[in-house]
Amino acid sequence: MANAVDRAHYHYIVQHDLSVVPGVHAVATNMRQLRGTDAYAAHTGGMNSFSIGLAFAGMGTVASR
C-alpha cells in the first residue's frame, strides 16, 4: 500500500491491485526547467525537468521483519 513517504516522492503509485494513488505534488510542478538549487526535487540536480515520478508498488502481501 502506498504510504505518506511514497506519496511525497512520486506523482502516482500503482498498487498491487492496479489501483492508482496520486502523490502530493502536482505533475505541473515538474513541467518547467528545474535547477540544482531548486528547493523542489533538489536531489535530482535539475534532471527531473518535464517528467513525472511513477512507482509500481507490487510487494502486495510481503511483510517487513
CORURVEN-V185509 format. One record per residue. RES is the residue in one letter. SS is DSSP state (hx for helix, st for strand, lp for the rest). NEAR is the number of other ideal C-beta (glycine too) atoms within 8 Angstrom. Layout:
BEGIN
res=(RES;RES)
ss=(SS;SS)
near=(NEAR;NEAR)
END
This chain:
BEGIN
res=(M;A;N;A;V;D;R;A;H;Y;H;Y;I;V;Q;H;D;L;S;V;V;P;G;V;H;A;V;A;T;N;M;R;Q;L;R;G;T;D;A;Y;A;A;H;T;G;G;M;N;S;F;S;I;G;L;A;F;A;G;M;G;T;V;A;S;R)
ss=(lp;lp;lp;hx;hx;hx;hx;hx;hx;lp;lp;st;st;st;st;lp;lp;lp;lp;st;st;st;lp;lp;lp;lp;hx;hx;hx;hx;lp;lp;lp;lp;lp;lp;lp;lp;lp;lp;lp;hx;hx;hx;lp;lp;lp;lp;lp;lp;lp;lp;lp;st;st;st;st;lp;lp;lp;lp;lp;lp;lp;lp)
near=(4;9;6;5;6;13;13;8;8;10;11;12;14;10;11;7;4;6;6;8;10;7;13;5;9;5;8;5;8;15;6;7;6;12;6;6;4;9;3;7;8;9;4;8;6;10;6;9;9;6;6;7;11;9;11;6;11;5;6;5;4;5;4;3;2)
END
